[in-house]
Amino acid sequence: MPRTSKRLDRISDQLKQELAVLIQGELRDPRLGMVSVVDVKVSRDLAHADVYVTTMGAEQDQAVAIMNNASGYLRSMLAKNLNLRVTPRLKFIYDESIERGRHLSALIDVAVAQDALHDMDDTAGDAEQDDAGPSAGEKPARTVAAEGMAAEEKPVAGSGARTQPDDKDASDQNNGEG
């Protein structure tokens, strides 16, 4: 990837800002709708500039054609407003990155919804197995967990990890009977 200079980056940003203002204020075509200038790529010799735009409320091909037809006028307005030796020729290109982003976001939403349904199906399957009860020779999970605890500890209500000493055992420890 060729490295761009800071000067080209500054010129691109300045063109982007000026074009956004000019398109909004100077182009009065009702077919245009709302136009956003997304990016401007300037050639190294400043002869050409690719202007990436998105539109709302207008057909994208028609809006790009209107702006390409008005590129000479926009170029002359840029020459008046900017202090550049050479004003680049403008070529407007519809930027599809926003639509690609929307499409990918929709795919992610569908995948998350399917995953949630899959998790709900797994949970329902686990509940059906719990309703059937333990098979012969198996102990329920709660009984196994309770047997694994030390005799002097009881679970604290609402939390599975913290334990609290039994009051009777605690008084025995204080009396030296432990």
N, C-alpha and C positions, 0 to 999 in steps of 0.2 A: 504494500500500500504506500503510495507516494506521500511524503510528508508535506503538509501545507505550512505556509509561513504565517506568522502572526498578522502580518499586513493583510493577507488574503482573508483570514478569518474575520478581521475587523471590517473589511470591505463587504464581506458576505453578510455580516450582522447589520451593517448600515443599510445595505440594499434591502434586506428583509424588512427592516423597520419602515423604511421609506415606501416600499412597495405596498405594505399593508395599509398605510395611510392613504396612498394614492388610489389604490383599488377601491377602498371604502368611500373616499371622498370624490374622486374624479370620474370613475366609471359609473354611469347612471343607467345601466341596462337592467331592466326588471327581470330578464331571464337569468341573470347572474346569481341571484340569491346571496347567501352569506358566504364569503370566501375567507379562508384563513391561509396565510403564507406560513408554511411549515419550515421550509429550509431553502437556502440559496447556495448553490455550488458555483463558484467562479473559476474560470480557467486561469492558468498561471499568467497568461499574457493579458488578462482582463478583457478579452475580445468577446467572450460568450459567458452567459450565466444561465444555469438551469434553475428555474424557480419551481419548487414543489409546493403544491397547493391542495387544499381540501375544500369541499363545498357542502353546504347544507341548503336544502330547499331548491336545488336546481340539479338538472341532469349533468353528471360529471363531464361527459364528452362535449356537451354543448357549452358549458362554462369554460372549459379549457380552450375551446375554439374561439370563443368571444375574447378571452384574454390574449390569446396568440394574435388575433386580429388587431387588438389594441396595443400590442407590444411596442410599436413604433412611437405611439403617443406617450406611453409610459416611459419609454427610453428618453424621449425629449424632456419630459418632466423631471426625470432623475438627473439629467444633465444640468438642468437649471438649479436643482436643489442641492446636489452634491458637488464637491470640489474635486473632481477626478479629471485626469488628463484624457482618459478614454472611458466612455460609458459603454458597458457591455451590451451586446445584443441579447434580448430576453427570450427564453424558450420556456413556456409554462408546461409543467408535467403534473398530472394528477398523482397524488401520493396515496398509495393503497395501504400504508402501514396501519392506519387507524382501523380500517375495515378488517385487516388481517388480525389485529388485536382483538376486535369485537368477536370475530369468528373463533379465535383461540379461547377467549373467555367463555363463550357459549359452550365450547367443547369441554372445558374444565368444569363448568356448572353441571353439565349432563353427567360427567364421570363422577362427580361428588354425589349427585342425587342417586345414581346407580349404586354407588358404594354404600350410601346410607340405607337404601332398600336392602342391599345384601346383608348389612350388619343387622337390620331389623329381622330378616329371615333367620339369621344365625341365632339371634336372641330368642326368637319364638321357638326354634328347634331345641335350644337348651332348656327353655321353660317346659316344653313337653316332656323332656327326659326327666326333669325334676319332679313333675307331677306323677310320673310313673313310680317314683320312690326308689329306694335302693334295692338292688337285687339281693338274692339270698347270700348271706355271708358278708355283705358290705355294710359299713356304718355310714350314716348320714355325715356330710361334711362338717356340720356344726359340732357334732359329737366328737369327731376326730380332733378338731381344733381345740375344743374345750379340754380334752384329755391331755393334750400336749402342753397345757399351761401349768405353771407351778402352782402348788396348792395354796400358797399364801397370796396369790395375785388374782384379782378379778378384773375383767375388762371394764373400762370406763364407758359409760353410756354415750353413744354417738361416735366413738372412734374405735377402730379396730386395733391400733398399734399401741396406744398408751394403756398402761395398767396401773392399778392402785392397790396398795397393800390392804389386806383384810383387817378390819378393826380389831378383831379378837386376837389375831396373830401379832399385831402391832403392840397391843397392851401386854402380851406375853413377853415380847422382846424388851419392853421397858422394865418389867419386873425381874428380868434376868433369867427367865425360864426358857429361853430360846433354843 
